[in-house]
Amino acid sequence: MKDGQEQIYYATGETRQLLESSPHMEAFRARGLEVLLLTDPVDEMWVGAVPEYEGKVFQSIAKGEVDLDTEEDKKASESEREEKEKDFAGLLTWMTEALSEQVKQVRLSTRLTTSPACIVGDAFSMSPTLEKMYRASGQMLPPTKRILELNPEHPLVAALRTAQTDRADDPALAETAELLYGMALLAEGGELDDPARFTGMLADRLARTV
């Protein structure tokens, strides 16, 4: 484990390959932080029952907000973060409303470096892996809305912000938001509610570019 790493970060999923390529890993990989990859369904229950090891707490990289900056880094970039929050406030509010059936909130991400978006849960919410395990055993669970995080540095997100500011009533923007959510869901190994609709919208967008 890297010197100074105070938490034992972990990720749960069906395969190691899926976890290694997950958008949730980007900031941790960029900083050289170790992440424990758990692919057995019971692992999720185990880390919940054993919250810490040798004084270090377990923390899912796909839950809650990620804060990997040092206090010095936070002070240096505080004004920049505040400016981004202000610049993207309109887009975040609009997308939260546009995707209200799929997510509970849309916010800026601190865990993404190359991907445009990812989906995360609350700090104490049940993960998709655990939900799938319970449903497979026949247990009924209420639908869980998660959080869509956007990478403000990604060209797609930046372009969507500009477009939403310039032409907020354009119906195509709602489709772009839906595509962005769908891509984030697929990137983590999730399943789309309506794959045919998603591929139809994607095919239509691709047709306009050729």
C-alpha positions as CSV (number, residue, x, y, z in Angstrom):
1,M,0.0,0.0,0.0
2,K,1.3,3.5,-0.9
3,D,2.8,5.5,2.0
4,G,0.2,7.9,3.4
5,Q,-2.8,5.9,2.2
6,E,-5.2,6.1,5.1
7,Q,-8.0,3.9,3.7
8,I,-8.2,0.5,2.1
9,Y,-10.0,1.3,-1.1
10,Y,-11.9,-1.5,-2.7
11,A,-14.1,-2.2,-5.7
12,T,-16.7,-5.0,-6.2
13,G,-17.8,-6.5,-9.5
14,E,-18.2,-9.6,-11.5
15,T,-14.7,-9.9,-13.1
16,R,-11.3,-8.4,-12.5
17,Q,-11.2,-7.1,-16.1
18,L,-14.4,-5.2,-15.6
19,L,-13.1,-3.6,-12.4
20,E,-9.7,-2.7,-13.8
21,S,-11.4,-0.9,-16.7
22,S,-14.0,0.8,-14.6
23,P,-14.2,4.7,-14.6
24,H,-14.2,4.6,-10.8
25,M,-10.5,3.5,-10.9
26,E,-9.2,6.5,-12.9
27,A,-8.3,8.9,-10.1
28,F,-6.9,6.1,-7.9
29,R,-4.7,4.8,-10.7
30,A,-3.5,8.3,-11.6
31,R,-2.3,8.8,-8.0
32,G,-0.8,5.3,-7.7
33,L,-3.2,4.3,-4.9
34,E,-3.9,0.6,-4.4
35,V,-7.4,-0.7,-4.8
36,L,-8.6,-4.1,-3.6
37,L,-10.5,-5.8,-6.4
38,L,-13.3,-8.1,-5.0
39,T,-15.1,-10.4,-7.5
40,D,-16.8,-12.9,-5.2
41,P,-20.4,-12.0,-4.4
42,V,-19.9,-12.6,-0.7
43,D,-17.0,-10.1,-0.6
44,E,-19.4,-7.2,-0.5
45,M,-21.0,-8.6,2.7
46,W,-17.6,-9.3,4.2
47,V,-16.3,-5.7,3.9
48,G,-19.6,-4.5,5.4
49,A,-19.1,-6.8,8.4
50,V,-15.4,-6.0,8.8
51,P,-15.2,-2.2,8.4
52,E,-11.5,-1.9,9.1
53,Y,-8.2,-3.8,9.1
54,E,-5.2,-2.8,11.2
55,G,-6.7,0.6,11.9
56,K,-7.5,1.4,8.2
57,V,-11.1,1.6,7.2
58,F,-12.5,0.0,4.0
59,Q,-13.9,2.5,1.5
60,S,-15.6,1.6,-1.7
61,I,-14.4,3.6,-4.7
62,A,-17.9,3.6,-6.1
63,K,-19.7,5.1,-3.1
64,G,-19.8,8.6,-1.6
65,E,-17.6,11.4,-2.6
66,V,-13.9,10.8,-3.2
67,D,-11.4,13.3,-1.7
68,L,-7.8,12.3,-2.7
69,D,-6.2,15.7,-2.5
70,T,-3.9,16.7,0.3
71,E,-4.8,19.8,2.4
72,E,-2.2,21.7,0.4
73,D,-3.7,20.7,-2.9
74,K,-7.2,21.7,-1.7
75,K,-6.1,25.2,-0.7
76,A,-4.3,25.6,-4.1
77,S,-7.3,24.5,-6.1
78,E,-10.1,25.8,-3.9
79,S,-11.0,28.8,-6.1
80,E,-10.8,26.7,-9.3
81,R,-13.2,24.1,-7.8
82,E,-15.6,26.8,-6.8
83,E,-15.5,28.4,-10.2
84,K,-16.3,25.0,-11.9
85,E,-19.2,24.5,-9.6
86,K,-20.6,27.9,-10.5
87,D,-20.0,27.3,-14.3
88,F,-21.7,23.9,-14.3
89,A,-24.5,24.7,-11.9
90,G,-27.0,25.2,-14.6
91,L,-26.1,22.0,-16.4
92,L,-26.2,20.0,-13.2
93,T,-29.6,21.3,-12.2
94,W,-31.0,20.7,-15.7
95,M,-29.6,17.1,-16.0
96,T,-30.8,16.2,-12.5
97,E,-34.3,17.1,-13.7
98,A,-33.9,15.5,-17.1
99,L,-32.7,12.2,-15.7
100,S,-34.9,12.3,-12.6
101,E,-36.3,8.8,-13.3
102,Q,-32.8,7.3,-13.4
103,V,-30.8,9.2,-10.9
104,K,-31.2,11.2,-7.6
105,Q,-28.5,13.7,-8.4
106,V,-26.0,14.9,-11.0
107,R,-22.8,16.4,-9.7
108,L,-19.2,17.1,-10.7
109,S,-16.7,14.3,-10.1
110,T,-13.3,14.2,-8.5
111,R,-12.7,10.5,-9.4
112,L,-12.7,10.8,-13.2
113,T,-9.7,11.7,-15.3
114,T,-10.5,10.4,-18.8
115,S,-14.2,9.2,-18.8
116,P,-17.0,11.7,-19.3
117,A,-19.2,10.3,-16.5
118,C,-19.7,7.5,-13.9
119,I,-22.4,6.4,-11.6
120,V,-21.9,6.1,-7.8
121,G,-23.9,5.3,-4.8
122,D,-24.3,7.1,-1.5
123,A,-21.7,6.3,1.2
124,F,-23.9,3.6,2.8
125,S,-26.1,2.5,-0.1
126,M,-26.2,-1.0,-1.4
127,S,-24.0,-1.7,-4.4
128,P,-25.4,-3.0,-7.8
129,T,-23.4,-6.2,-7.2
130,L,-25.2,-6.8,-3.9
131,E,-28.5,-5.8,-5.3
132,K,-28.1,-8.3,-8.1
133,M,-27.2,-11.1,-5.6
134,Y,-30.3,-10.4,-3.4
135,R,-32.6,-10.3,-6.4
136,A,-31.1,-13.6,-7.8
137,S,-32.0,-15.2,-4.4
138,G,-35.6,-14.1,-4.9
139,Q,-35.6,-11.1,-2.5
140,M,-37.7,-8.1,-3.6
141,L,-35.8,-4.7,-3.4
142,P,-37.2,-1.2,-4.0
143,P,-35.6,0.6,-7.0
144,T,-32.4,2.5,-6.0
145,K,-31.6,5.8,-7.6
146,R,-27.9,6.5,-7.7
147,I,-25.7,9.6,-8.5
148,L,-24.4,10.5,-11.9
149,E,-21.0,12.2,-11.7
150,L,-19.6,14.3,-14.6
151,N,-16.0,15.0,-15.6
152,P,-15.9,18.8,-16.2
153,E,-12.6,18.4,-18.1
154,H,-14.1,16.0,-20.7
155,P,-14.9,17.6,-24.1
156,L,-18.3,16.0,-24.3
157,V,-19.4,17.4,-20.9
158,A,-17.9,20.8,-21.6
159,A,-19.7,20.9,-25.0
160,L,-23.0,19.8,-23.4
161,R,-22.7,22.7,-20.9
162,T,-22.3,25.2,-23.7
163,A,-25.1,23.7,-25.7
164,Q,-27.5,23.7,-22.7
165,T,-26.6,27.3,-22.0
166,D,-27.2,28.4,-25.6
167,R,-30.2,26.3,-26.5
168,A,-31.8,24.9,-23.4
169,D,-35.1,24.0,-25.2
170,D,-33.4,21.8,-27.8
171,P,-35.0,18.3,-27.3
172,A,-31.8,16.7,-28.6
173,L,-30.0,17.7,-25.4
174,A,-32.2,15.5,-23.3
175,E,-31.2,12.6,-25.6
176,T,-27.5,13.5,-25.1
177,A,-28.0,13.4,-21.3
178,E,-29.7,10.0,-21.6
179,L,-26.9,8.7,-23.8
180,L,-24.3,10.0,-21.3
181,Y,-26.1,8.2,-18.5
182,G,-26.3,5.0,-20.5
183,M,-22.6,5.0,-21.3
184,A,-21.7,5.5,-17.7
185,L,-24.0,2.5,-16.8
186,L,-22.5,0.3,-19.4
187,A,-18.9,1.3,-18.4
188,E,-19.4,-0.1,-14.9
189,G,-20.9,-3.3,-16.2
190,G,-24.6,-2.3,-15.6
191,E,-27.6,-3.2,-17.7
192,L,-29.8,-0.7,-19.6
193,D,-33.5,-0.7,-19.0
194,D,-34.2,-0.2,-22.7
195,P,-31.2,-1.3,-24.8
196,A,-33.2,-0.9,-28.1
197,R,-33.9,2.8,-27.3
198,F,-30.3,3.4,-26.4
199,T,-28.8,1.8,-29.5
200,G,-31.4,3.7,-31.6
201,M,-30.4,7.0,-30.2
202,L,-26.7,6.2,-30.6
203,A,-27.1,5.0,-34.2
204,D,-28.9,8.2,-35.0
205,R,-26.1,10.3,-33.5
206,L,-23.5,8.3,-35.4
207,A,-25.3,8.7,-38.7
208,R,-25.1,12.4,-38.4
209,T,-21.3,12.3,-38.1
210,V,-20.5,10.3,-41.3
